[in-house]
Amino acid sequence: MESALVVGLIIMVGLAMGETARIIRLPKITGYILAGIVLNPRLTGWISVDFVHHTGGITDIALAFITFSVGGTLLISRLKRLGKGIISIALLEAELAFFVVIFGVFAATYLLGFSFTGHEYAMLLPLCILLGATASPTDPTATLAVAHEYKAKGDVSTSIMGIAAIDDALGIINYSIAIAVAGIFMGDTLSVKSAVIEPFLSVAGGVILGAIFGWLLKSCVVLFQRETESAMIVLVFGMLAICFGVTGMLGLDELLATMAMGVVVANFCKYQERIFQMLKRYTEELIFVLFFTISAMHLNFAALSAGVVSLVVLFVIFRAAGKFAGTFVGATLSGASQKVRRYTAFGLLPQGGIVIGLALMIRGKPEFAPVADTFIGIVIGATVLHELIGPVMAKLALSRSGELGVEDCN
C-alpha cells in the first residue's frame, strides 16, 4: 500500500474514532488508541508491519512536541501561585506511585508465580523499574472535560490541574533515571561509570543542551515575531527536531532536553503565550492523532499473554495505591483541606499522552529488546483502561467534593 495512502488512513480513522469517543463522553485519546488497534498490522493486516517499524521519525517529532508543551506549563510564577500544598502532593504521589509499582509488581509477580512467555525472571526487575517510571504521569484531560461540562470550580479541581502539570515533568525525570538504572540490569557489566556517571551525564547534559536550544529559539522568535504564524510554527518544529536529534546523537536525554527547551521559552520569552497557544490551536490535534494512533499500531498482540494481562491489572492497582497514599500524605503534611485529601487522587488516575511516547522510546534501545513488546503492551493496555475509567473517576471526585454545578462567578 502506498505510504501516502497509509498516512491518510491513519489520520482519517484516528480522527473519526476520536470524534466518536468524544460523542460518547470519552477522551479523544481513547478513540485514537482504538483506531490504532483497528489498523494494527498484526490484527487486520491492512497495513504492513514494515511501515509501522519505520514510523520512528514521526513519533520522535511528536514526542519533542509533547515534552516541549509539558515544559511550557512549568511557569515559575504559576508554581509559586499554586503554593506548597500542590507541589508537596505532586512530589509525594508521583514518587510513591513510582516506588509502589516497582516493588509491588515485582513482589506480586514473583510470589504469585505469573508466567512470562519467552522471558526469564532476571528480566522482571528492569521491567518493573520501567513500569514504575510510567506510573508518575497523569492525564488531566478527563477531569478537565468533566469540569468544563459541569462548570466545576473549587480546590479539588484546581489541585488536580496543577498537580497533573508537575506530574508529567516528574514522570520524564523518573523515566530518564529508570532507563539508565534498568539498562544496568539488562547488561552484562556493572561499574561506577555505568551506574552513576553515565546516567548523570545523560540527564544533566540533556537539560543543559535543551536550555541552550531554548535560548536559541527565544532569540530566533524575536526575528520571526512579525512573520506569519505558519512561519513561526515551522521555526518551532525545526528547532525541536534539531534539538531532539542532536541530543540523541550525543547520547544525552532527548525528553529532558525538549522539556527544558519548553521551560526556558515559557519563562523567558515574552512571546511565550503566543507560541504555545499557536501550537495548541493549529498543530496539537494532528500531532495527537498521528502519535497515539501509530502508538497503538505498535502493539504486539502475541506478547499479550495471560501473564502480561495480569501485569496490566497489577500496574493499575499499585499505581492507584501509590497515588492515593501520596496524595493523602502530601495533603496532610501541607495542611490542605479535608476534601483535597480525600478526593484529589481520583482525578489523578487517568493516564495517557506522554506515557505511550515514553514506552515507545524503548524500541530504539537494543538492550531492552527482550522486554520491549511486553513493556509496550502493558503500558498501552493500562492506558486504555485508565482512559476508560478516568472520566468516571473524575466525575466521582468532583461530585463527592461538592464542586459539580458550581457556577463560575468571575
Secondary structure by P-SEA (a helix, b strand, c coil): ccaaaaaaaaaaaaaaaaaaaaaacccaaaaaaaaaaaacccccccccaaaaaaaaaaaaaaaaaaaaaaaaaccaaaaaaacaaaaaaaaaaaaaaaaaaaaaaaaaaaaaccccccccccaaaaaaaaaaaacccccaaaaaaaaaaaccccaaaaaaaaaaaaaaaaaaaaaaaaaaaaaaaaccccccccccaaaaaaaaaaaaaaaaaaaaaaaaaaaaccccaaaaaaaaaaaaaaaaaaaaaacccaaaaaaaaaaaaaccccaaaaaaaaaaaccaaaaaaaaaaaaaaacccccccaaaaaaaaaaaaaaaaaaaaaaaaaaaaacccccccccccccccccccaaaaaaacccccccccccaaaaaaaaaaaaaaaaaaaaaaaaaaaaaaccccccccc
